[in-house]
Amino acid sequence: MILRAAWVLPISGPPIRDGAVKVIGDRITEVGTLDQVTPDEETIADVGRVILTPGLVNPHTHLELTCYAGRLEPAPFWSWIWQLVKLRAAPGQVQREQEGVREGAWQSLRAGVTCVGDISRRNLHWHVLKPIPIRKVCFVELLTLADDPPRNPAELETEAACVQEDPLLTVGLTPHAPYTVPLRQIQATIALATKRQRPWCTHWAETREECEFLRGHTDALDSFLRSLLAASGIRSPRMAPFAYLAKCVGGAPPGALAHCNYLEPGDAERLAAAGHVVMYCPRSHRFFGHEPHPYRTLLQAGVTVALGTDSAASNENLSLLEELRYLRRETPEPPPDQTLLRMVTLDAARALGLQQHIGSLEVGKQADLAAFPCPRDTADPAALLVETAPLPSGVWVAGRRLL
Ligand SMILES: [Zn+2]
């Protein structure tokens, strides 16, 4: 199959006018101008006048919370989380949240997102996602203070072993955060990921209060959370957040860190040297009223920054192009459009350990693609995508057309 496009945006190289992408089976076999791509008996698929991009990659989301979309008002993180806990505890949680996973996956595909890095509190997502033809890394989450497993490394390993991987489904591991999981359990989670050669991620430096707690100012957290932590044997490490991260990771391979909203001087350089990917969720960041995110400082220091949506319970929807449009329109000095697009494709794939397989249109990579309608006079296709956040007219995962 040859897909012909007004513009092809490979991400790994400059835009190609009157381009084409040849797909055999689940793989990309050629990328170039229409003249360069070898004609053969393969049909040229009629996809209309489009901009062809790699399928977008959302490295950080919690699809099970899609069922709470619109239920919670923008608020500081701590008041939001307790309201969310209350909502989740209502009868029928499992069925409701599994429906949320399904809805979130299809909402993602309809927005051109062909791969998600999804976290589920009780590992309820993978068998819902398995039959849905979206690519997914299903992160199994360890939360020490939780009522339900996985609450310790043994339960985490058991749950991870249940996940039935396939070409579109990879298991990942995540210790929830440095204030909810103690050092040894964070280390054990990362060790398990390393042993199984699977990606790991975690939330880090999301709130000022968390950072204060890690430094030893335990009063920064509210008394109810403090009592939960005490009951689970979690104490402050009394270290600066990113020095503590280095202690947790040790010599293990780098991972993906959601948020990193609060940095101190030198942290960006430390993250760059360690090779971690930072996952910034712009509209969710605004929802919680955080201080401006230091992603430009991180980019300048050489850190790979990917963009995610976080959950639909702290966002308007799961569209990555709408994250880009928000950054471009409503924040000062946004990066160039090409950089923004890389942050939701190739850099996001890196956050999931999938950069060799997806995230750009390159020969040998998986044929995960999105096609967006292209008006006739379009001279700058990247600007068009970022400015207008269009819906795709076609989406392919592993060479199979879904929309
Ligand atoms: Zn999150």
Residues whose N, C-alpha, C, O or C-beta is under 5 A from the ligand:
A	BS01	ZN	A258
